[in-house]
Amino acid sequence: MTEREARAGEDLPHGLHPGAEMKSAMAGFMKELKGFQDEVKQSLQHQEERLTMLNQKTMTYGRPALSASAELEVPHQKAFDAYLRSGDDDGLRGLVLEGKALNTAVAAEGGYLVDPQTAEMIRSSLKSTSSIRAIANVVQVEATSFDVLIDHSDVGSGWATESGAIVESATPAIERISIPLHELSAMPKASQRLLDDSAFDVEGWLAGRIADKFSRAEAASFVGGDGVDKPTGFLTHTKVAETIWSWGNLGYIATGVAGDFNGANPADAIVDLVYALDATYRANATFVMNSKTAGAVRKMKDADGRFLWSDGLAAGEPARLMGYAVLIAEDMPDIAINAYAIAFGDFASGYTVAERPDMRVLRDPFSAKPHVLFYASKRVGGDVSDYAAIKLLKFAVS
């Protein structure tokens, strides 16, 4: 007999009914179980009190917070900040940059790469602006130009009989489109007194000024650049009516009215523009127009009174026109006589932006004393890479 059974039996009076014996035994068991639970609770409470005491002893409120991750780029950031403030380049010369940084070489002539954190701020600002860059094909190159190979012809074919001779068919031709890289620069300045002030965010200020300058210059060139020391905009190329379109030109659809939409059926021009683009490109196509043109287009309705324009349902989602995304690029021309105010196409196929991955900053404390000049430069190019992927809407009779 176990100890628990013996203890339970102590409470059993002799000569009881079997049912009463069972009830008495169950009461003894529940008493034992309750005692066991009380012991477990008391033990857990003691452990919790000890843990609380240990935490209080090891907690030091005066200790500075530690970084949650290893800040591998801090030496580079400090050295770059020292170079911007005082021109001290000893820290930059002694650094060994990681392979994941923008470049592992420091130029001997005094040009230094922007540190990875600052460069990332600039790159994100460029992408967030309303520019063709957001929808174009962006490639990074380590050369003076980028060549795009285009096969816009087709292989000849024909039906052959069992015994007939096979006739030689046409051979496809490959065309090379070269996109040269041009230098884009900005030269903001700050007084030496501001640089000496430790509260002044040099990197944030520099990134903001460069991003603003570069984004506006790029956006204008990708649309209307003449290709002379700047990218070639897609509106610079020769434009012909869609009925006589040929490779090397951009096709357009006319609204039928000089400087405006057709008053009777204004939406017909939008529909014609959409279906002038080949189905292969239509799946990834985007409308491009400025805010004034968008204000006129979003008032259009179909025959059933439904608006052709619909705003994005989620934050960051672009507005849509006839189900296709709309990019508001302020460098597009306004609605006027013979103006090409709306573009529609697959710009990921039709326009290529080529750029070098590095950006250089040169500090000049002598040319504009008592101010310090910061000469920042990068190399970028752009041009049409597929003439069949972009169509235009011309506000003209024909």
GIGICOR-V430759 format. One record per run of one state. SS is the DSSP state (a for helix, b for strand, c for the rest). FROM is the first residue (numbers start at 0). LEN is the number of residues. If there is no record, write none. Layout:
BEGIN
SS | FROM | LEN
SS | FROM | LEN
END
This chain:
BEGIN
c | 0 | 2
a | 2 | 8
c | 10 | 7
a | 17 | 41
c | 58 | 15
a | 73 | 13
c | 86 | 3
a | 89 | 4
c | 93 | 18
b | 111 | 2
c | 113 | 2
a | 115 | 13
c | 128 | 3
a | 131 | 3
c | 134 | 2
b | 136 | 4
c | 140 | 4
b | 144 | 7
c | 151 | 22
b | 173 | 7
c | 180 | 1
b | 181 | 10
a | 191 | 5
c | 196 | 5
a | 201 | 23
c | 224 | 1
b | 225 | 1
c | 226 | 5
b | 231 | 1
c | 232 | 1
a | 233 | 3
c | 236 | 2
b | 238 | 3
a | 241 | 3
c | 244 | 5
b | 249 | 5
c | 254 | 2
b | 256 | 1
c | 257 | 2
b | 259 | 1
c | 260 | 6
a | 266 | 10
c | 276 | 2
a | 278 | 4
c | 282 | 3
b | 285 | 4
c | 289 | 1
a | 290 | 7
c | 297 | 3
b | 300 | 1
c | 301 | 5
b | 306 | 1
c | 307 | 1
b | 308 | 2
c | 310 | 9
b | 319 | 2
c | 321 | 2
b | 323 | 5
c | 328 | 11
b | 339 | 6
c | 345 | 1
a | 346 | 4
b | 350 | 5
c | 355 | 4
b | 359 | 5
c | 364 | 6
b | 370 | 14
c | 384 | 2
a | 386 | 3
b | 389 | 5
c | 394 | 4
END
